[in-house]
Amino acid sequence: MIDVLIVGAGPTGTMLAAELRLHGVDVVVLEKRASATWRAGGLGLHVRSVELLDQRGLLGPFEAEATRFSVGGPFAGIALPWPDDLDTTHPYGLAIRQEKIERLLTEHALELGAEIRRGVEVTGLDQDDDGVTATLADGDTLRTRYLVGADGGRSAVRAAVDVGFHGEPSTADTYLADVELTEDPTEVVAELRKTHLRFGIAPLEGGVSRVILPAADVSDGPQPTFEEFLERLLAFAGTDFGAHSPRGVSRFGTGDQLADAYRVGRVFLAGDAAHVHPPTGGQGLNLGVQDAVNLGWKLAAAVDGWAPDGLLDSYEAERRPVAEAVVDSTRAMVALLREDPQTAALRAVLTEVGQLPGVSRHLTGRITATGVRYDLGSADDRVGRRMPDVGIGPDRLYAHLHRARGALLDRTGLAVGSWSDRVDRLPDGGGGPESLLLRPDGHVAWIGSDQSELDEHLGRWFGAP
Ligand SMILES: Cc1cc2nc3c(=O)[nH]c(=O)nc-3n(C[C@H](O)[C@H](O)[C@H](O)COP(=O)(O)OP(=O)(O)OC[C@H]3O[C@@H](n4cnc5c(N)ncnc54)[C@H](O)[C@@H]3O)c2cc1C
C-alpha cells in the first residue's frame, strides 16, 4: 500500500510530493499529461512563495531562471508603491513561467525520491476505514493510505468524493494566447488600453508574447482554438499583429469557486482542485504551493503515526479562509477593472489612497500572502503568522528549515526534550526576551519563556513525545 497518492503533477502536486518526501513518506504522483509542455498559465511567484523556496533551500535554482520584480501594481494593475517596510528579507517577486516552476519542483521532488508516473489518469476512487482505492483510466487500481487531489479546477477527485464547488458565475471571458508577433503592437495597445484595461500584450521570452484579450460573452465550451483567438483579436483590435506559432491558447472567466470541504476522510483537496478564481493578481499557483506546504507535514505526521488530534483537520481550518480571502480580493480586482466612468473614478481614488504606506503595505500583504495569519487561538498577533528570516548567530533561520522539521528558536534556555526527533532546538542568545516555536511550514505556533507552556504546545503540534 502506498502512503500518499497525489493526483496531478502541477505546482501543487509536485510541491506536496517533495514536502512529504522530506519526512520519508512513500509518495506516488499520477499525472495524466504524458509530458510537460508550455502552459499559458502562471507567470510569477510572490514574496511568501519566494520565502518558502528559501526555507527549503530551493531559491538558487529558481533565481537562476527568473527575474526579480519589486514593482507595485499587482492589485488590479493599480500603481501602488512597493512598501519599503515589508517584513521580509525577500522583498520581491520572481517572474518565472509556470512550466519552469513545474519543472524545478518536479526535479526537486524526484531528487528527494518521489515517484511520478506520467500518462496516468485517475477516473474514480473508493475509500474505507483503512485506505483509498484509486481507479485508473486503463481499469487498473492502486491502494493508498491517503489520497490528495491536486488535479486542478476540474478535479476528478473532488467529483469522486462529491464535494460541492461554489462561487460567483463568470460575467465576462478573457482570451489569451502565448504567440510570436510580426508587428510591433506598442501603439495599438497604448491606444486600446485607454478604454480597455483588460487588454494587454506582454513580452515573455524567446520572442514570445502573451496577448490578453477581453470578450463580452461567456462560454463554458472547450478551450478556444488559435483560429478562434485570431478572429476575436482581429475584430477587437483591427489587426492580429501577425500573430503566429502559438505556444498556448486559453480562456478564463471572472467567476470563482471554492470547495465546500478540503477533506473527506482520507481524501484531501489542494491547489486549484480546492479553489479557482481569475488570475488577476497572479495568486492561484502561489496559493496551491502554500496549501502543499501547510498539508505536507501534517499528512506526514499522520503516516508516521504521531499526528495529534485535529492536526489533519487544521489543514482546512487554516487554508480555506486564506483561499476565501484571495477569492474576495480577486472579486474586488474584477470590479476595479470594469470599463465605466464610475469605476475609473473609483480606481483614481484607490490609486490616491494606495500611495499611503499603510494601505500599500496592507494590499501588498494580501497579494503576496505575507499578511496571512492562521487563527491558532492566541491573543498574541504574532502567533499564526509566518516567521520572517532572521539572523541566528552567523546563520540565517531559513537555512535551518530545509528539512521541514519543527524548530524552537530558543532565546530563554528552554528544551525540546523528548520531541527532539521532530523538533530542532536552535539556540539564539541575542534574539530577544522570548522563545518561539515554529511549525515545519514556518508559521509561529507559540511565543513565551515558560517550559511547561512550551511542552503543552509541543504536544499540541507534534503529538505525544
Ligand atoms: C492565464 C493564467 C495566468 C495565471 N497567472 C498566474 C500567476 O501569475 N500567478 C499564480 O500564482 N497563478 C497564476 N495562474 C493560476 C495557476 O495557473 C493555477 O492556479 C495553477 O496552475 C494551479 O496549480 P495546481 O497544481 O493546483 O493545478 P494544475 O496546474 O491545474 O495542475 C493539475 C494537474 O493535474 C493533472 N490532472 C488533472 N486531472 C487528472 C486526473 N484525473 N488524473 C491525473 N492527473 C490529472 C493535470 O494534467 C495537471 O497537470 C494563472 C492562470 C492562468 C489561466
Ligand as a Chemical Component Dictionary entry (heavy atoms), coordinates in Angstrom:
data_LIG
# 
_chem_comp.id                   LIG 
_chem_comp.type                 NON-POLYMER 
_chem_comp.pdbx_formal_charge   0 
_chem_comp.three_letter_code    LIG 
# 
loop_
_chem_comp_atom.comp_id 
_chem_comp_atom.atom_id 
_chem_comp_atom.alt_atom_id 
_chem_comp_atom.type_symbol 
_chem_comp_atom.charge 
_chem_comp_atom.model_Cartn_x 
_chem_comp_atom.model_Cartn_y 
_chem_comp_atom.model_Cartn_z 
_chem_comp_atom.pdbx_ordinal 
LIG C1  C1  C 0 -3.708 32.928 -17.786 1  
LIG C2  C2  C 0 -3.363 32.489 -16.424 2  
LIG C3  C3  C 0 -2.415 33.202 -15.740 3  
LIG C4  C4  C 0 -2.102 32.834 -14.443 4  
LIG N1  N1  N 0 -1.166 33.552 -13.790 5  
LIG C5  C5  C 0 -0.834 33.204 -12.529 6  
LIG C6  C6  C 0 0.219  33.878 -11.850 7  
LIG O1  O1  O 0 0.871  34.776 -12.381 8  
LIG N2  N2  N 0 0.486  33.502 -10.598 9  
LIG C7  C7  C 0 -0.196 32.497 -9.997  10 
LIG O2  O2  O 0 0.074  32.217 -8.812  11 
LIG N3  N3  N 0 -1.157 31.801 -10.635 12 
LIG C8  C8  C 0 -1.482 32.117 -11.880 13 
LIG N4  N4  N 0 -2.429 31.409 -12.547 14 
LIG C9  C9  C 0 -3.104 30.287 -11.877 15 
LIG C10 C10 C 0 -2.278 28.999 -11.947 16 
LIG O3  O3  O 0 -2.016 28.659 -13.284 17 
LIG C11 C11 C 0 -3.022 27.861 -11.247 18 
LIG O4  O4  O 0 -3.518 28.326 -10.028 19 
LIG C12 C12 C 0 -2.088 26.665 -11.002 20 
LIG O5  O5  O 0 -1.791 26.020 -12.209 21 
LIG C13 C13 C 0 -2.734 25.657 -10.056 22 
LIG O6  O6  O 0 -1.843 24.604 -9.830  23 
LIG P1  P1  P 0 -2.355 23.148 -9.430  24 
LIG O7  O7  O 0 -1.146 22.300 -9.345  25 
LIG O8  O8  O 0 -3.227 23.266 -8.243  26 
LIG O9  O9  O 0 -3.290 22.702 -10.619 27 
LIG P2  P2  P 0 -2.900 22.491 -12.200 28 
LIG O10 O10 O 0 -1.767 23.368 -12.573 29 
LIG O11 O11 O 0 -4.170 22.602 -12.912 30 
LIG O12 O12 O 0 -2.374 21.013 -12.205 31 
LIG C14 C14 C 0 -3.238 19.917 -12.124 32 
LIG C15 C15 C 0 -2.576 18.748 -12.800 33 
LIG O13 O13 O 0 -3.412 17.596 -12.623 34 
LIG C16 C16 C 0 -3.460 16.863 -13.828 35 
LIG N5  N5  N 0 -4.713 16.102 -13.798 36 
LIG C17 C17 C 0 -5.975 16.593 -13.889 37 
LIG N6  N6  N 0 -6.877 15.602 -13.766 38 
LIG C18 C18 C 0 -6.174 14.460 -13.602 39 
LIG C19 C19 C 0 -6.555 13.103 -13.415 40 
LIG N7  N7  N 0 -7.839 12.734 -13.363 41 
LIG N8  N8  N 0 -5.581 12.171 -13.286 42 
LIG C20 C20 C 0 -4.256 12.536 -13.306 43 
LIG N9  N9  N 0 -3.849 13.816 -13.495 44 
LIG C21 C21 C 0 -4.792 14.766 -13.617 45 
LIG C22 C22 C 0 -3.411 17.940 -14.896 46 
LIG O14 O14 O 0 -2.963 17.410 -16.121 47 
LIG C23 C23 C 0 -2.448 18.948 -14.305 48 
LIG O15 O15 O 0 -1.116 18.706 -14.678 49 
LIG C24 C24 C 0 -2.751 31.739 -13.852 50 
LIG C25 C25 C 0 -3.694 31.010 -14.567 51 
LIG C26 C26 C 0 -3.996 31.378 -15.842 52 
LIG C27 C27 C 0 -5.007 30.596 -16.605 53 
# 
loop_
_chem_comp_bond.comp_id 
_chem_comp_bond.atom_id_1 
_chem_comp_bond.atom_id_2 
_chem_comp_bond.value_order 
_chem_comp_bond.pdbx_ordinal 
LIG C1  C2  SING 1  
LIG C2  C3  SING 2  
LIG C2  C26 DOUB 3  
LIG C3  C4  DOUB 4  
LIG C4  N1  SING 5  
LIG C4  C24 SING 6  
LIG N1  C5  DOUB 7  
LIG C5  C6  SING 8  
LIG C5  C8  SING 9  
LIG C6  O1  DOUB 10 
LIG C6  N2  SING 11 
LIG N2  C7  SING 12 
LIG C7  O2  DOUB 13 
LIG C7  N3  SING 14 
LIG N3  C8  DOUB 15 
LIG C8  N4  SING 16 
LIG N4  C9  SING 17 
LIG N4  C24 SING 18 
LIG C9  C10 SING 19 
LIG C10 O3  SING 20 
LIG C10 C11 SING 21 
LIG C11 O4  SING 22 
LIG C11 C12 SING 23 
LIG C12 O5  SING 24 
LIG C12 C13 SING 25 
LIG C13 O6  SING 26 
LIG O6  P1  SING 27 
LIG P1  O7  DOUB 28 
LIG P1  O8  SING 29 
LIG P1  O9  SING 30 
LIG O9  P2  SING 31 
LIG P2  O10 DOUB 32 
LIG P2  O11 SING 33 
LIG P2  O12 SING 34 
LIG O12 C14 SING 35 
LIG C14 C15 SING 36 
LIG C15 O13 SING 37 
LIG C15 C23 SING 38 
LIG O13 C16 SING 39 
LIG C16 N5  SING 40 
LIG C16 C22 SING 41 
LIG N5  C17 SING 42 
LIG N5  C21 SING 43 
LIG C17 N6  DOUB 44 
LIG N6  C18 SING 45 
LIG C18 C19 SING 46 
LIG C18 C21 DOUB 47 
LIG C19 N7  SING 48 
LIG C19 N8  DOUB 49 
LIG N8  C20 SING 50 
LIG C20 N9  DOUB 51 
LIG N9  C21 SING 52 
LIG C22 O14 SING 53 
LIG C22 C23 SING 54 
LIG C23 O15 SING 55 
LIG C24 C25 DOUB 56 
LIG C25 C26 SING 57 
LIG C26 C27 SING 58 
# 
